């Protein structure tokens, strides 16, 4: 497998795995959920939960 073939394969596979990696973090107890981070924030404006559904 040449370097270009490897790069092509990674460009096809890794974008698919990226959202899965983000979703798996709270499942395994790594990191914090969006709700937890928002609750700790002291900002006056907090986005609604559905605001992030565009990425779903």
PyMOL Python script that loads the backbone (N, CA, C, O; Angstrom):
from pymol import cmd

cmd.read_pdbstr("""\
ATOM      1  N   UNK A   1       0.849  -1.168   0.000  1.00  0.00           N
ATOM      2  CA  UNK A   1       0.000   0.000   0.000  1.00  0.00           C
ATOM      3  C   UNK A   1       0.903   1.242   0.000  1.00  0.00           C
ATOM      4  O   UNK A   1       1.781   1.384   0.851  1.00  0.00           O
ATOM      5  N   UNK A   2       0.680   2.106  -0.933  1.00  0.00           N
ATOM      6  CA  UNK A   2       1.515   3.296  -1.033  1.00  0.00           C
ATOM      7  C   UNK A   2       1.026   4.365  -0.058  1.00  0.00           C
ATOM      8  O   UNK A   2      -0.041   4.244   0.544  1.00  0.00           O
ATOM      9  N   UNK A   3       1.817   5.391   0.077  1.00  0.00           N
ATOM     10  CA  UNK A   3       1.481   6.492   0.973  1.00  0.00           C
ATOM     11  C   UNK A   3       0.174   7.175   0.548  1.00  0.00           C
ATOM     12  O   UNK A   3      -0.644   7.539   1.393  1.00  0.00           O
ATOM     13  N   UNK A   4      -0.016   7.346  -0.767  1.00  0.00           N
ATOM     14  CA  UNK A   4      -1.251   7.969  -1.255  1.00  0.00           C
ATOM     15  C   UNK A   4      -2.470   7.088  -0.998  1.00  0.00           C
ATOM     16  O   UNK A   4      -3.547   7.599  -0.692  1.00  0.00           O
ATOM     17  N   UNK A   5      -2.314   5.782  -1.118  1.00  0.00           N
ATOM     18  CA  UNK A   5      -3.420   4.867  -0.832  1.00  0.00           C
ATOM     19  C   UNK A   5      -3.805   4.931   0.645  1.00  0.00           C
ATOM     20  O   UNK A   5      -4.987   4.924   0.991  1.00  0.00           O
ATOM     21  N   UNK A   6      -2.809   4.994   1.496  1.00  0.00           N
ATOM     22  CA  UNK A   6      -3.060   5.093   2.929  1.00  0.00           C
ATOM     23  C   UNK A   6      -3.778   6.391   3.255  1.00  0.00           C
ATOM     24  O   UNK A   6      -4.733   6.396   4.031  1.00  0.00           O
ATOM     25  N   UNK A   7      -3.331   7.477   2.678  1.00  0.00           N
ATOM     26  CA  UNK A   7      -3.954   8.782   2.913  1.00  0.00           C
ATOM     27  C   UNK A   7      -5.407   8.784   2.424  1.00  0.00           C
ATOM     28  O   UNK A   7      -6.285   9.330   3.094  1.00  0.00           O
ATOM     29  N   UNK A   8      -5.658   8.187   1.281  1.00  0.00           N
ATOM     30  CA  UNK A   8      -7.014   8.105   0.748  1.00  0.00           C
ATOM     31  C   UNK A   8      -7.911   7.287   1.674  1.00  0.00           C
ATOM     32  O   UNK A   8      -9.040   7.683   1.964  1.00  0.00           O
ATOM     33  N   UNK A   9      -7.411   6.163   2.129  1.00  0.00           N
ATOM     34  CA  UNK A   9      -8.175   5.308   3.026  1.00  0.00           C
ATOM     35  C   UNK A   9      -8.509   6.039   4.329  1.00  0.00           C
ATOM     36  O   UNK A   9      -9.641   5.971   4.808  1.00  0.00           O
ATOM     37  N   UNK A  10      -7.538   6.728   4.894  1.00  0.00           N
ATOM     38  CA  UNK A  10      -7.774   7.478   6.130  1.00  0.00           C
ATOM     39  C   UNK A  10      -8.776   8.605   5.920  1.00  0.00           C
ATOM     40  O   UNK A  10      -9.591   8.881   6.800  1.00  0.00           O
ATOM     41  N   UNK A  11      -8.723   9.257   4.765  1.00  0.00           N
ATOM     42  CA  UNK A  11      -9.674  10.335   4.466  1.00  0.00           C
ATOM     43  C   UNK A  11     -11.089   9.813   4.294  1.00  0.00           C
ATOM     44  O   UNK A  11     -12.045  10.569   4.462  1.00  0.00           O
ATOM     45  N   UNK A  12     -11.242   8.561   3.971  1.00  0.00           N
ATOM     46  CA  UNK A  12     -12.569   7.966   3.843  1.00  0.00           C
ATOM     47  C   UNK A  12     -13.092   7.432   5.178  1.00  0.00           C
ATOM     48  O   UNK A  12     -14.288   7.519   5.455  1.00  0.00           O
ATOM     49  N   UNK A  13     -12.215   6.892   5.988  1.00  0.00           N
ATOM     50  CA  UNK A  13     -12.631   6.214   7.217  1.00  0.00           C
ATOM     51  C   UNK A  13     -12.736   7.165   8.409  1.00  0.00           C
ATOM     52  O   UNK A  13     -13.716   7.102   9.151  1.00  0.00           O
ATOM     53  N   UNK A  14     -11.765   8.035   8.608  1.00  0.00           N
ATOM     54  CA  UNK A  14     -11.740   8.857   9.806  1.00  0.00           C
ATOM     55  C   UNK A  14     -12.908   9.840   9.932  1.00  0.00           C
ATOM     56  O   UNK A  14     -13.381  10.034  11.051  1.00  0.00           O
ATOM     57  N   UNK A  15     -13.402  10.469   8.871  1.00  0.00           N
ATOM     58  CA  UNK A  15     -14.577  11.337   9.052  1.00  0.00           C
ATOM     59  C   UNK A  15     -15.814  10.573   9.536  1.00  0.00           C
ATOM     60  O   UNK A  15     -16.669  11.145  10.211  1.00  0.00           O
ATOM     61  N   UNK A  16     -15.908   9.314   9.201  1.00  0.00           N
ATOM     62  CA  UNK A  16     -17.031   8.501   9.660  1.00  0.00           C
ATOM     63  C   UNK A  16     -16.869   8.180  11.150  1.00  0.00           C
ATOM     64  O   UNK A  16     -17.853   8.142  11.889  1.00  0.00           O
ATOM     65  N   UNK A  17     -15.638   7.953  11.584  1.00  0.00           N
ATOM     66  CA  UNK A  17     -15.380   7.591  12.973  1.00  0.00           C
ATOM     67  C   UNK A  17     -15.395   8.783  13.927  1.00  0.00           C
ATOM     68  O   UNK A  17     -15.573   8.594  15.131  1.00  0.00           O
ATOM     69  N   UNK A  18     -15.215   9.989  13.429  1.00  0.00           N
ATOM     70  CA  UNK A  18     -15.132  11.159  14.293  1.00  0.00           C
ATOM     71  C   UNK A  18     -16.385  11.362  15.148  1.00  0.00           C
ATOM     72  O   UNK A  18     -16.249  11.522  16.361  1.00  0.00           O
ATOM     73  N   UNK A  19     -17.598  11.363  14.583  1.00  0.00           N
ATOM     74  CA  UNK A  19     -18.769  11.526  15.452  1.00  0.00           C
ATOM     75  C   UNK A  19     -18.949  10.363  16.430  1.00  0.00           C
ATOM     76  O   UNK A  19     -19.449  10.546  17.539  1.00  0.00           O
ATOM     77  N   UNK A  20     -18.538   9.177  16.011  1.00  0.00           N
ATOM     78  CA  UNK A  20     -18.644   8.031  16.914  1.00  0.00           C
ATOM     79  C   UNK A  20     -17.726   8.197  18.121  1.00  0.00           C
ATOM     80  O   UNK A  20     -18.097   7.840  19.239  1.00  0.00           O
ATOM     81  N   UNK A  21     -16.546   8.731  17.899  1.00  0.00           N
ATOM     82  CA  UNK A  21     -15.610   8.952  18.995  1.00  0.00           C
ATOM     83  C   UNK A  21     -16.176   9.965  19.980  1.00  0.00           C
ATOM     84  O   UNK A  21     -16.036   9.794  21.191  1.00  0.00           O
ATOM     85  N   UNK A  22     -16.807  11.009  19.481  1.00  0.00           N
ATOM     86  CA  UNK A  22     -17.422  11.993  20.360  1.00  0.00           C
ATOM     87  C   UNK A  22     -18.594  11.437  21.144  1.00  0.00           C
ATOM     88  O   UNK A  22     -18.809  11.807  22.298  1.00  0.00           O
ATOM     89  N   UNK A  23     -19.346  10.557  20.522  1.00  0.00           N
ATOM     90  CA  UNK A  23     -20.500   9.959  21.194  1.00  0.00           C
ATOM     91  C   UNK A  23     -20.084   8.909  22.213  1.00  0.00           C
ATOM     92  O   UNK A  23     -20.799   8.676  23.188  1.00  0.00           O
ATOM     93  N   UNK A  24     -18.958   8.284  22.005  1.00  0.00           N
ATOM     94  CA  UNK A  24     -18.520   7.221  22.898  1.00  0.00           C
ATOM     95  C   UNK A  24     -17.882   7.751  24.181  1.00  0.00           C
ATOM     96  O   UNK A  24     -17.841   7.035  25.182  1.00  0.00           O
ATOM     97  N   UNK A  25     -17.392   8.971  24.175  1.00  0.00           N
ATOM     98  CA  UNK A  25     -16.712   9.513  25.349  1.00  0.00           C
ATOM     99  C   UNK A  25     -17.599   9.487  26.598  1.00  0.00           C
ATOM    100  O   UNK A  25     -17.161   8.974  27.628  1.00  0.00           O
ATOM    101  N   UNK A  26     -18.828  10.018  26.551  1.00  0.00           N
ATOM    102  CA  UNK A  26     -19.662   9.948  27.763  1.00  0.00           C
ATOM    103  C   UNK A  26     -20.054   8.511  28.143  1.00  0.00           C
ATOM    104  O   UNK A  26     -20.263   8.216  29.319  1.00  0.00           O
ATOM    105  N   UNK A  27     -20.150   7.641  27.167  1.00  0.00           N
ATOM    106  CA  UNK A  27     -20.516   6.249  27.453  1.00  0.00           C
ATOM    107  C   UNK A  27     -19.456   5.584  28.328  1.00  0.00           C
ATOM    108  O   UNK A  27     -19.783   4.825  29.240  1.00  0.00           O
ATOM    109  N   UNK A  28     -18.195   5.869  28.049  1.00  0.00           N
ATOM    110  CA  UNK A  28     -17.102   5.276  28.809  1.00  0.00           C
ATOM    111  C   UNK A  28     -16.663   6.141  29.983  1.00  0.00           C
ATOM    112  O   UNK A  28     -15.701   5.806  30.674  1.00  0.00           O
ATOM    113  N   UNK A  29     -17.356   7.247  30.213  1.00  0.00           N
ATOM    114  CA  UNK A  29     -17.024   8.104  31.344  1.00  0.00           C
ATOM    115  C   UNK A  29     -15.833   9.005  31.091  1.00  0.00           C
ATOM    116  O   UNK A  29     -15.218   9.499  32.036  1.00  0.00           O
ATOM    117  N   UNK A  30     -15.505   9.223  29.847  1.00  0.00           N
ATOM    118  CA  UNK A  30     -14.385  10.092  29.495  1.00  0.00           C
ATOM    119  C   UNK A  30     -14.963  11.448  29.108  1.00  0.00           C
ATOM    120  O   UNK A  30     -15.826  11.524  28.233  1.00  0.00           O
ATOM    121  N   UNK A  31     -14.510  12.496  29.733  1.00  0.00           N
ATOM    122  CA  UNK A  31     -15.000  13.820  29.381  1.00  0.00           C
ATOM    123  C   UNK A  31     -16.345  14.115  30.016  1.00  0.00           C
ATOM    124  O   UNK A  31     -16.753  13.455  30.972  1.00  0.00           O
ATOM    125  N   UNK A  32     -17.032  15.113  29.474  1.00  0.00           N
ATOM    126  CA  UNK A  32     -18.300  15.561  30.034  1.00  0.00           C
ATOM    127  C   UNK A  32     -19.320  15.722  28.917  1.00  0.00           C
ATOM    128  O   UNK A  32     -18.969  15.974  27.764  1.00  0.00           O
ATOM    129  N   UNK A  33     -20.584  15.571  29.279  1.00  0.00           N
ATOM    130  CA  UNK A  33     -21.642  15.765  28.295  1.00  0.00           C
ATOM    131  C   UNK A  33     -21.853  17.256  28.062  1.00  0.00           C
ATOM    132  O   UNK A  33     -21.378  18.089  28.834  1.00  0.00           O
ATOM    133  N   UNK A  34     -22.556  17.576  27.012  1.00  0.00           N
ATOM    134  CA  UNK A  34     -22.859  18.973  26.695  1.00  0.00           C
ATOM    135  C   UNK A  34     -23.654  19.614  27.830  1.00  0.00           C
ATOM    136  O   UNK A  34     -23.426  20.775  28.168  1.00  0.00           O
ATOM    137  N   UNK A  35     -24.577  18.871  28.413  1.00  0.00           N
ATOM    138  CA  UNK A  35     -25.398  19.403  29.504  1.00  0.00           C
ATOM    139  C   UNK A  35     -24.547  19.726  30.735  1.00  0.00           C
ATOM    140  O   UNK A  35     -24.770  20.740  31.396  1.00  0.00           O
ATOM    141  N   UNK A  36     -23.580  18.871  31.038  1.00  0.00           N
ATOM    142  CA  UNK A  36     -22.705  19.120  32.182  1.00  0.00           C
ATOM    143  C   UNK A  36     -21.845  20.363  31.968  1.00  0.00           C
ATOM    144  O   UNK A  36     -21.686  21.174  32.881  1.00  0.00           O
ATOM    145  N   UNK A  37     -21.299  20.511  30.782  1.00  0.00           N
ATOM    146  CA  UNK A  37     -20.477  21.678  30.496  1.00  0.00           C
ATOM    147  C   UNK A  37     -21.306  22.952  30.539  1.00  0.00           C
ATOM    148  O   UNK A  37     -20.837  23.986  31.016  1.00  0.00           O
ATOM    149  N   UNK A  38     -22.527  22.882  30.046  1.00  0.00           N
ATOM    150  CA  UNK A  38     -23.403  24.046  30.054  1.00  0.00           C
ATOM    151  C   UNK A  38     -23.802  24.418  31.476  1.00  0.00           C
ATOM    152  O   UNK A  38     -23.880  25.601  31.811  1.00  0.00           O
ATOM    153  N   UNK A  39     -24.054  23.423  32.309  1.00  0.00           N
ATOM    154  CA  UNK A  39     -24.441  23.687  33.698  1.00  0.00           C
ATOM    155  C   UNK A  39     -23.312  24.357  34.474  1.00  0.00           C
ATOM    156  O   UNK A  39     -23.573  25.172  35.359  1.00  0.00           O
ATOM    157  N   UNK A  40     -22.070  24.027  34.158  1.00  0.00           N
ATOM    158  CA  UNK A  40     -20.924  24.631  34.853  1.00  0.00           C
ATOM    159  C   UNK A  40     -20.595  26.031  34.345  1.00  0.00           C
ATOM    160  O   UNK A  40     -19.872  26.779  35.003  1.00  0.00           O
ATOM    161  N   UNK A  41     -21.115  26.381  33.193  1.00  0.00           N
ATOM    162  CA  UNK A  41     -20.812  27.664  32.582  1.00  0.00           C
ATOM    163  C   UNK A  41     -21.583  28.781  33.284  1.00  0.00           C
ATOM    164  O   UNK A  41     -22.737  28.605  33.675  1.00  0.00           O
ATOM    165  N   UNK A  42     -20.939  29.911  33.434  1.00  0.00           N
ATOM    166  CA  UNK A  42     -21.570  31.053  34.080  1.00  0.00           C
ATOM    167  C   UNK A  42     -22.000  32.106  33.063  1.00  0.00           C
ATOM    168  O   UNK A  42     -22.199  33.266  33.422  1.00  0.00           O
ATOM    169  N   UNK A  43     -22.143  31.718  31.809  1.00  0.00           N
ATOM    170  CA  UNK A  43     -22.541  32.670  30.786  1.00  0.00           C
ATOM    171  C   UNK A  43     -24.053  32.879  30.830  1.00  0.00           C
ATOM    172  O   UNK A  43     -24.792  31.952  31.160  1.00  0.00           O
ATOM    173  N   UNK A  44     -24.521  34.078  30.504  1.00  0.00           N
ATOM    174  CA  UNK A  44     -25.953  34.346  30.567  1.00  0.00           C
ATOM    175  C   UNK A  44     -26.751  33.715  29.420  1.00  0.00           C
ATOM    176  O   UNK A  44     -27.971  33.582  29.516  1.00  0.00           O
ATOM    177  N   UNK A  45     -26.077  33.332  28.349  1.00  0.00           N
ATOM    178  CA  UNK A  45     -26.769  32.761  27.195  1.00  0.00           C
ATOM    179  C   UNK A  45     -26.372  31.299  27.067  1.00  0.00           C
ATOM    180  O   UNK A  45     -25.192  30.966  26.959  1.00  0.00           O
ATOM    181  N   UNK A  46     -27.368  30.441  27.082  1.00  0.00           N
ATOM    182  CA  UNK A  46     -27.137  29.002  26.949  1.00  0.00           C
ATOM    183  C   UNK A  46     -27.981  28.514  25.777  1.00  0.00           C
ATOM    184  O   UNK A  46     -29.186  28.762  25.746  1.00  0.00           O
ATOM    185  N   UNK A  47     -27.373  27.824  24.813  1.00  0.00           N
ATOM    186  CA  UNK A  47     -28.147  27.350  23.662  1.00  0.00           C
ATOM    187  C   UNK A  47     -29.146  26.266  24.062  1.00  0.00           C
ATOM    188  O   UNK A  47     -28.914  25.486  24.985  1.00  0.00           O
ATOM    189  N   UNK A  48     -30.241  26.246  23.350  1.00  0.00           N
ATOM    190  CA  UNK A  48     -31.243  25.203  23.575  1.00  0.00           C
ATOM    191  C   UNK A  48     -30.685  23.858  23.124  1.00  0.00           C
ATOM    192  O   UNK A  48     -29.819  23.803  22.252  1.00  0.00           O
ATOM    193  N   UNK A  49     -31.170  22.796  23.705  1.00  0.00           N
ATOM    194  CA  UNK A  49     -30.682  21.465  23.391  1.00  0.00           C
ATOM    195  C   UNK A  49     -30.829  21.102  21.931  1.00  0.00           C
ATOM    196  O   UNK A  49     -29.968  20.424  21.371  1.00  0.00           O
ATOM    197  N   UNK A  50     -31.912  21.547  21.302  1.00  0.00           N
ATOM    198  CA  UNK A  50     -32.151  21.218  19.905  1.00  0.00           C
ATOM    199  C   UNK A  50     -31.239  21.986  18.956  1.00  0.00           C
ATOM    200  O   UNK A  50     -31.176  21.662  17.771  1.00  0.00           O
ATOM    201  N   UNK A  51     -30.532  22.995  19.455  1.00  0.00           N
ATOM    202  CA  UNK A  51     -29.675  23.801  18.591  1.00  0.00           C
ATOM    203  C   UNK A  51     -28.548  22.971  17.967  1.00  0.00           C
ATOM    204  O   UNK A  51     -28.035  23.323  16.905  1.00  0.00           O
ATOM    205  N   UNK A  52     -28.175  21.903  18.605  1.00  0.00           N
ATOM    206  CA  UNK A  52     -27.077  21.074  18.111  1.00  0.00           C
ATOM    207  C   UNK A  52     -27.567  19.872  17.313  1.00  0.00           C
ATOM    208  O   UNK A  52     -26.760  19.052  16.876  1.00  0.00           O
ATOM    209  N   UNK A  53     -28.864  19.759  17.121  1.00  0.00           N
ATOM    210  CA  UNK A  53     -29.401  18.615  16.382  1.00  0.00           C
ATOM    211  C   UNK A  53     -29.052  18.664  14.902  1.00  0.00           C
ATOM    212  O   UNK A  53     -29.199  17.662  14.202  1.00  0.00           O
ATOM    213  N   UNK A  54     -28.595  19.806  14.416  1.00  0.00           N
ATOM    214  CA  UNK A  54     -28.211  19.913  12.998  1.00  0.00           C
ATOM    215  C   UNK A  54     -27.101  18.915  12.659  1.00  0.00           C
ATOM    216  O   UNK A  54     -27.010  18.452  11.522  1.00  0.00           O
ATOM    217  N   UNK A  55     -26.256  18.583  13.641  1.00  0.00           N
ATOM    218  CA  UNK A  55     -25.158  17.657  13.388  1.00  0.00           C
ATOM    219  C   UNK A  55     -25.592  16.206  13.542  1.00  0.00           C
ATOM    220  O   UNK A  55     -24.814  15.295  13.260  1.00  0.00           O
ATOM    221  N   UNK A  56     -26.802  15.986  13.977  1.00  0.00           N
ATOM    222  CA  UNK A  56     -27.289  14.619  14.187  1.00  0.00           C
ATOM    223  C   UNK A  56     -27.779  14.085  12.937  1.00  0.00           C
ATOM    224  O   UNK A  56     -28.236  12.943  12.891  1.00  0.00           O
TER     225      UNK A  56
END
""", "prot")
cmd.dss("prot")
cmd.show_as("cartoon", "prot")
cmd.util.cbc("prot")
cmd.orient("prot")
